[in-house]
């Protein structure tokens, strides 16, 4: 049986952390409103919702049916639910254009989401590799792609600021036409759109 490739799980987790670090840095610099802040927040929320919904509906139940540790899976679901209040706090600060409030809320969300991603990578991904078939893992990925819809925004968002090693791993996992579209169409369009900037390199 072919080995399950979890590259995209790590890449998505990295992208979530990068986004929240950028949002917090922008807010700490006094930038808490405008098209870039609002568009970035809507994009972040949408992709996080897709990721967690697909896990809750197409990953954790499959693992439960295969006898995976209930304690680990309960923790994953509980942590998803626990993030909702933090997401609401960031959303409220974005709506109010309150820089100090936004910086604090974004840092808190970054910490909690970072802890969750770490728990997922340390405790849940080993269960994925142990218990799931390649076909079941691909079905989970297909559900995420279905919910995302067009990859034209997701793919450049995923790779925005990724380190060279992660970029190579992601590109190795996709067919050549995706790499061509990303370079010549999707990435240039993404960089022209309102988005969160850092001080991180984009």
TORLUM-715618 format. One record per residue: residue in one letter; x, y, z of N, C-alpha, C, O, CB in turn. Coordinates in steps of 0.2 Angstrom, whole numbers, plus 2048, in hexadecimal, padded with zeros to 3 digits. Glycine has a CB too. Layout:
AXYZXYZXYZXYZXYZ/...
END
This chain:
X8047FA8008008008008048068008098078047FB800806/X80380B7FC8068117FC8068158028018158068048167F6/X80B81980480B81D80A80682380980682680481281F80C/X80382480F7FE82A80F80383080F8078318137FA82A815/X80183580B80583B80A80184180E7FC84380C80683E803/X80484381480184881880384F81680285481B80184781F/X80785081180A85780F80585D81080686281380D857808/X7FF85C80D7FA86180D7F88638147F68698157F4860808/X7F785E8187F585F81F7FA8648227F88698267F5859823/X80186382280686782580686E82180687382580D864824/X80586E81B8058748177FF87981980087F81A804873810/X7F987681A7F387A81C7F487C8237F38828257ED87581C/X7F78788287F887B82F7FD88082E7FC8858327FB875833/X80288082B80788582A80488C82780589182A80D883825/X7FF88B8237FC8918207F78948257F789A8257F888F819/X7F48908297F089382E7F48978337F289D8357EC88E832/X7F98958357FE89883A80189F8378018A483A80389483C/X80389E8308068A482D8008A982C8028AF82E8088A2826/X7FA8A882B7F58AD82A7F48B08307F38B68317EF8A9827/X7F38AD8367F28B083C7F88B483F7F78B98427F08AB842/X7FE8B283D8048B683F8048BC83B8058C283E80A8B283E/X8028BC8358018C28317FC8C78337FD8CD8348008C0829/X7F68C48357F08C88377F28CC83E7F18D283E7EA8C4838/X7F58C88427F78CB8497FC8D08477FC8D684B7FA8C684D/X8018CF8438068D48428038DA83E8058E084080C8D183D/X7FF8DA83A7FB8DF8377F88E383C7F88EA83C7F68DD831/X7F48E08417F08E38467F58E784B7F38ED84D7EC8DE849/X7FA8E484C7FF8E78518028ED84E8048F28518058E2853/X8028ED8478058F38447FF8F88428008FD83F8088F183D/X7F98F78457F48FC8447EF8FB83F7EB8FF83D7F6903844/X7F08F583B7EC8F48357E78EF8377E88E98377F18F282F/X7E18F18387DC8ED83A7D58ED8367D08EA8387DA8EE842/X7D68F18317D08F182C7D28F28257D88F38247CB8F782F/X7CD8F28217CE8F281A7CE8EC8167CC8E78197D58F5819/X7CE8EC80F7CD8E780B7D28E180C7CF8DB80C7CE8E9804/X7D88E280E7DD8DD80F7DB8D98157DB8D38157E48DF80F/X7D98DC81A7D88D98217D18D58207D18CF8227D78DE826/X7CC8D881D7C68D581D7C68CF8187C48C98197C18D981A/X7C98D08127CA8CA80D7CE8C48107CC8BE80F7CD8CC807/X7D48C68137D88C18167D48BD81C7D58B781C7DE8C4819/X7D08C08207CC8BD8257C78B88227C68B38247C98C282A/X7C38BB81D7BE8B681A7C28B08177BF8AB8177BA8BA814/X7C78B18147CB8AB8117CD8A68167CC8A08157D18AE80C/X7D08A981B7D38A58217CD8A18247CD89B8247D68A9826/X7C78A48257C28A18287BF89B8237BD8968267BC8A682A/X7BF89D81D7BC8988187C08928187BE88C8187BB89B811/X7C78938177CB88D8177CC88981D7CC88381D7D288F815/X7CC88C8237CC8898297C588582A7C587F82D7CC88E82F/X7C08888287B98848297B987E8247B78798277B3889827/X7BC87E81E7BC87981A7C087381D7BE86D81D7BF87B813/X7C68758207CB8708227C886D8287C88668297D1874824/X7C587082D7C286D8337BC8698327BA8648357C1872838/X7B786C82D7B186882B7B38628287B085D82A7AD86D827/X7B88628247BA85B8207BC8568257BB8508257BF85D81B/X7C085982A7C385482F7BD8518337BD84B8357C8858834/X7B88568357B385483A7AE84F8367AB84B83A7AF85A83C/X7AD84F8307A984B82C7AC8468287A88408277A5850827/X7B28468267B58418227BC83E8247BE83A8217B684481B/X7BE84082A7C483D82C7C383A8337C48348347CA84382D/X7C183E8387C083B83F7BB83583F7BD8308427BE841844/X7B583683C7B183083C7B482A8397B382483B7AA832838/X7B882B8337BB8258307C08228357C081B8367BE82782A/X7C48268387C982383D7C58208437C781B8467CD829840/X7BF8238457BC82084B7B98198497BA81484D7B682484D/X7B78188437B48128407BA80C8407B88068407B181283A/X7C080F83F7C680A83F7C98098467CE8068467CB80D83A/X7C680B84B7C880A8527CE80F8547D180D8597CB803852/X7CE8148517D38198547D281C85B7CC81B85D7D481F84F/X7D781E85E7D68208657D08258667D182B8637DC823868/X7CB82486A7C582986B7C882F86E7C583486D7C082686F/X7CD82E8737CF8348767D28398727D183F8727D483287C/X7D683786D7D983B8687D483F8647D48458637DE837863/X7CF83B8617CA83E85D7C68428607C484785E7C6838859/X7C48418667C084586A7C384C86B7C085186B7BE842871/X7CA84B86D7CE85286E7CE8568677CD85C8687D5850870/X7CF8538627CF85685B7C885A85A7C88608597D0852855/X7C285785C7BC85A85B7BB85F8607B886585E7B685585B/X7BD85E8667BC86386B7C086986A7BE86F86B7BE860872/X7C68688677CA86E8667C78728607C88788607D186C864/X7C586F85B7C18728567BC8778587BB87D8577BE86D850/X7B887485D7B28788607B587D8647B28838647AE873864/X7BA87C8677BD88186C7C08878687C188D86B7C287F870/X7C18878627C488C85E7BE89185C7C089785A7C788A858/X7B888F85C7B38938597B289A85D7B289F85A7AC89085A/X7B389A8637B28A18677B88A58657B88AB8657B289F86F/X7BE8A28647C48A68627C38A985B7C58AF85A7CA8A2863/X7C08A58577BF8A88507BA8AD8507BB8B284D7BC8A284C/X7B58AD8547B08B28557B38B88587B28BE8567AA8B085A/X7B88B885C7BB8BE85F7C08C185A7C08C78597C08BC865/X7C38BD8567C78C08507C28C484B7C38C98497CB8BB84C/X7BD8C084A7B88C38457B58CA8487B48CE8447B28BE844/X7B38CA84E7B18D08517B68D68517B48DB84F7AF8CF858/X7BC8D48527C18D98527C28DC84A7C38E28497C88D7854/X7C28D78467C28D983F7BC8DE83D7BD8E383A7C28D383A/X7B68DC83F7B08E083D7B18E78407AF8EC83E7AA8DD840/X7B48E78467B48EE84A7BA8F28487BB8F88497B58EC851/X7BF8EF8447C58F28427C98F48487CD8F98487C38F883E/X7C98F084E7CC8F28547D38EE8547D48E88557C88EF85A/X7D98F28537DF8EF8527E28EB8587E48E68577E48F5850/X7E18EE85E7E48EB8647E08E58657E38E08677E48F086A/X7DA8E58657D58DF8667D78DA8617D78D48637CE8E1866/X7D88DC85B7D98D78557E08D48567E08CE8567D98DA84F/X7E58D78587EC8D58597EB8CF85F7EE8CA85E7F18DA85B/X7E88D18647E78CC86A7E48C68687E68C186A7E48D0870/X7DE8C78657DA8C18637DD8BD85E7DD8B785E7D38C4860/X7E18C08597E48BC8547EA8B88577EB8B28557E78C184F/X7EE8BB85C7F38B785F7F08B18637F38AC8637F78BC864/X7EB8B38677E88AD86B7E58A88667E68A28687E28B086F/X7E28A98617E08A485C7E68A08597E589A8587DC8A7856/X7EB8A48577F18A18557F489C85A7F68968587F68A6853/X7F489E8607F78998657F28938667F588D8667F789D86C/X7EC8948667E788E8677E788A8617E78838617E0890869/X7E788D85B7E78898557ED8858547EE8808517E588D84F/X7F38898557F98858557FA87F8597FD87A8577FF88A857/X7F788085F7F787A8647F38748617F586F8617F587C86B/X7ED87685E7E987185B7ED86E8557ED8678557E2874859/X7F08718517F386E84B7F986A84E7FA86584B7F6874847/X7FC86C8538028688567FF86185880285C85780586C85B/X7F986285C7F685C85F7F48578597F58518597F085D863/X7F185A8547EF85684E7F585384A7F484D8497EB85B849/X7FA85684A80085384680384E84A806849848805859845/X80484F85180784A85580384485780583E85880984D85C/X7FC8458587F884085A7F383D8557F28378557F4842860/X7F08418507EB83E84C7EE83C8457EC8378437E684484A/X7F383F8437F683D83C7FA83683D7F98328387FC84283A/X7FD8348437FF82D8437F98288427FA82384080382C84A/X7F382A8457EE8268447EB82583D7EA82083A7E8828848/X7EC82B8397EA82B8327EF82682F7ED82282B7EB83282F/X7F58278307FA82382C7FA81B82E7FB81782A80182582E/X7F781A8347F78138377F18108347F180A8327F781383E/X7EB8138347E48108337E181182C7DD80D82A7E0812838/X7E28178297DF8198237E281581D7E881581D7DE820822/X7DE8148187E18128117E281880D7E081E80F7DC80D80E/X7E78178087E881D8047E18208017E18268007ED81B7FE/X7DD81B7FF7D781D7FC7D28218017CF8267FF7D38177FA/X7D281F8077CF82380C7D282A80D7CE82F80E7CE81F813/X7D882A80D7DC83180E7DA8358087D983B8097E383080F/X7DA8328027D98367FC7D18397FC7D083E7FA7DA8327F6/X7CD8357FF7C68378007C583D8047C18428037C2831802/X7C983D80A7C984380E7CC84980A7C984F80B7CE842814/X7D18488067D484E8027CF8507FD7CE8567FC7DA84C7FF/X7CB84B7FA7C684D7F57C18517F87BE8567F57C48477F2/X7BF8507FE7B98548017BC85B8037B885F8027B7850808/X7C285C8057C48628067C58667FF7C386C7FF7CB862809/X7C78637FA7C78667F37C08687F17BF86D7EE7CA8627EE/X7BB8647F27B48657F07B286B7F47AE8707F17B085F7F2/X7B386C7FA7B18717FE7B48787FC7B187D7FC7B2870806/X7BB8777FB7BE87D7F97BC8807F27BB8867F17C687C7F8/X7BA87C7EE7B887E7E77BE87F7E37C387A7E27B48847E7/X7BF8847DF7C48867DB7CB8867DF7CB88A7E47C388C7D7/X7D08837DC7D78847E07DA88A7DE7E088B7E17DB87E7DE/X7D788F7DA7DB8957D87DD8997DE7E289D7DD7D78987D3/X7D989A7E37DB89E7E97DE8997EE7E389C7F17D58A17EC/X7DC8937EF7DE88F7F57E688E7F47EA88E7F87DA8897F5/X7E888C7EE7EF8897EC7F488F7EE7F988E7F17EF8877E5/X7F38957EB7F889A7EC7F789C7F47FD89E7F77F78A07E8/X7F289C7F77F189E7FE7F58998027F989A8067EA89E800/X7F58928007F888D80480088E80380388D8087F6886801/X8028907FE8098917FD80C8987FE8128997FE80B88F7F6/X80889D80080A8A380180F8A380780C8A380D8048A8802/X8158A580681A8A580C81C89E80E82089E8138168A8812/X81A89980B81D89280D82489280C82789580781988C809/X82888E81082F88D80F83088980982C88580783288A815/X83688980683888580083787E80083487B7FB83F8877FE/X83887B80683787480783087280682E86D80383A87180D/X82C87680982487480982287580281E87280082187980E/X82487B7FF82287C7F88238767F381F8747EF8258827F5/X82A8737F482C86E7F08278687F18258647ED83386C7F1/X8268667F88228617F981B8617F781885C7F4821860801/X8188677F78118687F48118687ED80D8647EA80E86F7F6/X81686B7E981686A7E28178637E08158617DB81C86F7DF/X81B85F7E481C8587E28168547E381584F7DF8228557E6/X8118567E780B8537E88058547E38008517E38098547EF/X8068597DE80185B7DA80485A7D380A85A7D17FF8627DB/X7FF8597CE8018587C780485F7C48028647C67FB8567C3/X80885E7BE80B8647BB8068697B980886F7BA80F8617B5/X8008687B77FC86E7B57FA8727BB7F98787BA7F586B7B2/X7FA86F7C17F88747C77FE8787C87FD87E7CA7F786F7CD/X8048767C780A87A7C880B87F7C380C8857C58118757C8/X80987E7BD8098837B88048887B980588E7B98088807B1/X7FE8867BB7F888B7BC7FA88F7C27F98957C27F28877BE/X7FD88C7C77FF8907CD8048967CB80389B7CD80288C7D3/X8098947C880E8997C680C89E7C280E8A47C38148957C3/X80889D7BD8078A27B78008A57B87FE8AA7B580789F7B1/X7FB8A27BC7F48A47BC7F28A67C37F18AB7C57EF8A07B9/X7F28A17C77EF8A17CE7F38A67D37F08AA7D67EF89B7D1/X7FA8A57D37FE8A97D87FE8B07D67FD8B47DA8058A67D8/X7FF8B27CF7FF8B97CE7F88BC7CF7F88C27D28008BA7C6/X7F28B97CE7EC8BB7D07EB8BC7D77E88C17DA7E68B77CD/X7ED8B77DB7ED8B77E27F18BD7E57EE8C17EA7F08B17E5/X7F78BF7E27FB8C47E57F88CB7E37FA8D07E68028C37E2/X7F48CB7DE7F18D27DD7EA8D37E17E88D97E27EE8D27D6/X7E88CE7E47E28CF7E87E38D17EF7E98D07F27DE8C87E9/X7DF8D47F37E08D67FA7E28D07FE7DE8CB7FE7DA8DA7FD/X7E78D08027E98CB8067ED8CD80C7EF8D380C7ED8C5802/X7EE8C98117F28CB8177F98CB8157FC8C68127F18C681D/X7FD8D08178048D08168078D081D8048D18228068D7812/X80E8CF81D8118CE8238148D48268118DA8258168C9822/X8188D382A81F8D38298228CD8268288CD8258238D582F/X81F8C78268228C18238228C281B81F8C681881D8BB824/X8278BE8188288BF8118238BB80E8218B581082F8BC80F/X8208BD80881A8BA80581C8B67FF8188B37FC8158BF803/
END
